[in-house]
Amino acid sequence: MPVLGLIKEGKVPSDNRVALTPKQCKWLLEQHPDWDILVESSTNRCYKDIEYQRVGIKVVDDITAADILLGIKEVPKSQLIPNKTYLFFSHTKKAQSYNQALFHAMMDKNITLIDYECLEHEDGQRLIGFGFFAGIVGAHNGIMAYGNRTKEFSLGRVKDVKDYMELIHTYFGLKLPPIKIAVTGSGRVAHGILEIMNLMDVQQVEPDEFKSRTYPYPVYVHLKGKDLYQRKDNGTYERNDFHEDPANYECLFKEYLPHAKILMNGVYWEKGIPPLFTLADLREENTVLTTIADITDDAFGSVPCNLGDATSEDPIYGVQLDSCEKCNPYNYNCVDIMAVGNLPNELPRDASRFFGEQLIKYVLGDLVKGGNPIIEKATMLDKGELTVHYNYLANYAIH
């Protein structure tokens, strides 16, 4: 009998999301009476132990009886159980140095690692993730930061509301000033940003109008790949070509710096992709950008003045334009940065429910049956061995 286990989150600071809600666990057992589900007891989880117990799910202190262990953030090395299959966001596919020791520990313990981030459709679109709610919380925080800076309006914190429906109610009566907002990206993060733009009654305009017109009400422009990048030799954009060799491309976002007061960044970034702008661009006299919500949150990545994560408790920091050093936000001659690595944690119950629905729809059934090509391509380690799809990490995997 296959046994699924929901592990308690051990990373510090603590994350309170979970891969499956109590009702989802109950539904799975009703559909698959030959399965079992164990929940490792946790005091930090957004769904309490008693909520699982009320629907008949076993809560245990020792999760070693489970075969497939489902988490969210990186599992501390000391908590890894040998010879198990783990699913979580390992943040190792880009050879992140800060998680190399964790990767080595999983190899030493013969662990099979399936990384949520690597579950993709054939066209490269992510199959599962928290991006939608990252976009929602990040966009809210970006608008909140601009209000804090200008004192033209005031927004509270997402983490102080009960759920997404209550968050929506906080926008009743909100009237934003006539600002211009640039939204970048085309995935789930961008969809979450656009949701907030619509709820706040920010109107979408075309790129040429954004750069040429003024408006008496708030507007945003949505910039996707072809709007942001072009080949240096002929000015064209082709998605696969861009991701295969981004060095052949230049970024066009500088054209929007004289117009956008706020940037909501949702683009995918990896090493080699041109940044949206340079630090020198920010210092240009005609640049009006003051607030950046870097929701995809790659330090020194697509947003070069992202100096690293802030915390959920204090999500905004300033960066001095002349020295690029961190400072207090909302000051003259600085740009305000919102960069938080666990934004969906501010709406944990909604985000967990959404995540669990995708996990059930696309992954769990086939995983228990032995897998499928999508799961195979997302398997970074098989019993501690680097799989063929991740041979590019060979140097990273060397102890």
Secondary structure in CASP SS format (residue, H / E / C, confidence):
PFRMAT SS
TARGET T0000
AUTHOR 0000-0000-0000
METHOD secondary structure of the structure
MODEL  1
M C 1.00
P C 1.00
V E 1.00
L E 1.00
G E 1.00
L E 1.00
I C 1.00
K C 1.00
E C 1.00
G C 1.00
K C 1.00
V C 1.00
P C 1.00
S C 1.00
D C 1.00
N C 1.00
R C 1.00
V C 1.00
A C 1.00
L C 1.00
T C 1.00
P H 1.00
K H 1.00
Q H 1.00
C H 1.00
K H 1.00
W H 1.00
L H 1.00
L H 1.00
E H 1.00
Q H 1.00
H C 1.00
P C 1.00
D C 1.00
W C 1.00
D E 1.00
I E 1.00
L E 1.00
V E 1.00
E E 1.00
S C 1.00
S C 1.00
T C 1.00
N C 1.00
R C 1.00
C C 1.00
Y C 1.00
K C 1.00
D H 1.00
I H 1.00
E H 1.00
Y H 1.00
Q H 1.00
R H 1.00
V C 1.00
G C 1.00
I C 1.00
K E 1.00
V E 1.00
V E 1.00
D C 1.00
D C 1.00
I C 1.00
T C 1.00
A C 1.00
A C 1.00
D C 1.00
I E 1.00
L E 1.00
L E 1.00
G C 1.00
I C 1.00
K C 1.00
E C 1.00
V C 1.00
P C 1.00
K H 1.00
S H 1.00
Q H 1.00
L C 1.00
I C 1.00
P C 1.00
N C 1.00
K C 1.00
T E 1.00
Y E 1.00
L E 1.00
F E 1.00
F C 1.00
S C 1.00
H C 1.00
T C 1.00
K C 1.00
K C 1.00
A C 1.00
Q C 1.00
S H 1.00
Y H 1.00
N H 1.00
Q H 1.00
A H 1.00
L H 1.00
F H 1.00
H H 1.00
A H 1.00
M H 1.00
M H 1.00
D H 1.00
K C 1.00
N C 1.00
I C 1.00
T E 1.00
L E 1.00
I E 1.00
D E 1.00
Y H 1.00
E H 1.00
C H 1.00
L C 1.00
E E 1.00
H C 1.00
E C 1.00
D C 1.00
G C 1.00
Q C 1.00
R E 1.00
L C 1.00
I C 1.00
G C 1.00
F C 1.00
G H 1.00
F H 1.00
F H 1.00
A H 1.00
G H 1.00
I H 1.00
V H 1.00
G H 1.00
A H 1.00
H H 1.00
N H 1.00
G H 1.00
I H 1.00
M H 1.00
A H 1.00
Y H 1.00
G H 1.00
N H 1.00
R H 1.00
T H 1.00
K C 1.00
E C 1.00
F C 1.00
S C 1.00
L C 1.00
G C 1.00
R C 1.00
V H 1.00
K H 1.00
D H 1.00
V C 1.00
K C 1.00
D C 1.00
Y H 1.00
M H 1.00
E H 1.00
L H 1.00
I H 1.00
H H 1.00
T C 1.00
Y C 1.00
F C 1.00
G C 1.00
L C 1.00
K C 1.00
L C 1.00
P C 1.00
P C 1.00
I C 1.00
K E 1.00
I E 1.00
A E 1.00
V E 1.00
T E 1.00
G C 1.00
S C 1.00
G C 1.00
R H 1.00
V H 1.00
A H 1.00
H H 1.00
G H 1.00
I H 1.00
L H 1.00
E H 1.00
I H 1.00
M H 1.00
N H 1.00
L H 1.00
M C 1.00
D C 1.00
V C 1.00
Q E 1.00
Q E 1.00
V C 1.00
E C 1.00
P H 1.00
D H 1.00
E H 1.00
F H 1.00
K H 1.00
S H 1.00
R C 1.00
T C 1.00
Y C 1.00
P C 1.00
Y C 1.00
P C 1.00
V E 1.00
Y E 1.00
V E 1.00
H E 1.00
L E 1.00
K C 1.00
G H 1.00
K H 1.00
D H 1.00
L H 1.00
Y E 1.00
Q E 1.00
R E 1.00
K C 1.00
D C 1.00
N C 1.00
G C 1.00
T C 1.00
Y C 1.00
E C 1.00
R H 1.00
N H 1.00
D H 1.00
F H 1.00
H H 1.00
E H 1.00
D C 1.00
P H 1.00
A H 1.00
N H 1.00
Y E 1.00
E E 1.00
C E 1.00
L C 1.00
F H 1.00
K H 1.00
E H 1.00
Y H 1.00
L C 1.00
P C 1.00
H C 1.00
A C 1.00
K C 1.00
I E 1.00
L E 1.00
M E 1.00
N E 1.00
G C 1.00
V C 1.00
Y C 1.00
W C 1.00
E C 1.00
K C 1.00
G C 1.00
I C 1.00
P C 1.00
P C 1.00
L C 1.00
F C 1.00
T C 1.00
L H 1.00
A H 1.00
D H 1.00
L H 1.00
R C 1.00
E C 1.00
E C 1.00
N C 1.00
T C 1.00
V C 1.00
L C 1.00
T C 1.00
T E 1.00
I E 1.00
A E 1.00
D E 1.00
I C 1.00
T C 1.00
D C 1.00
D C 1.00
A C 1.00
F C 1.00
G C 1.00
S C 1.00
V C 1.00
P C 1.00
C C 1.00
N C 1.00
L C 1.00
G C 1.00
D C 1.00
A C 1.00
T C 1.00
S C 1.00
E C 1.00
D C 1.00
P C 1.00
I E 1.00
Y E 1.00
G E 1.00
V E 1.00
Q E 1.00
L C 1.00
D C 1.00
S C 1.00
C C 1.00
E C 1.00
K E 1.00
C E 1.00
N C 1.00
P C 1.00
Y C 1.00
N C 1.00
Y C 1.00
N C 1.00
C E 1.00
V E 1.00
D E 1.00
I E 1.00
M E 1.00
A C 1.00
V C 1.00
G C 1.00
N C 1.00
L H 1.00
P H 1.00
N H 1.00
E H 1.00
L C 1.00
P H 1.00
R H 1.00
D H 1.00
A H 1.00
S H 1.00
R H 1.00
F H 1.00
F H 1.00
G H 1.00
E H 1.00
Q H 1.00
L H 1.00
I H 1.00
K H 1.00
Y H 1.00
V H 1.00
L H 1.00
G H 1.00
D H 1.00
L H 1.00
V H 1.00
K H 1.00
G C 1.00
G C 1.00
N C 1.00
P H 1.00
I H 1.00
I H 1.00
E H 1.00
K H 1.00
A H 1.00
T E 1.00
M E 1.00
L E 1.00
D E 1.00
K C 1.00
G C 1.00
E E 1.00
L E 1.00
T C 1.00
V H 1.00
H H 1.00
Y H 1.00
N H 1.00
Y H 1.00
L H 1.00
A H 1.00
N H 1.00
Y H 1.00
A H 1.00
I C 1.00
H C 1.00
END
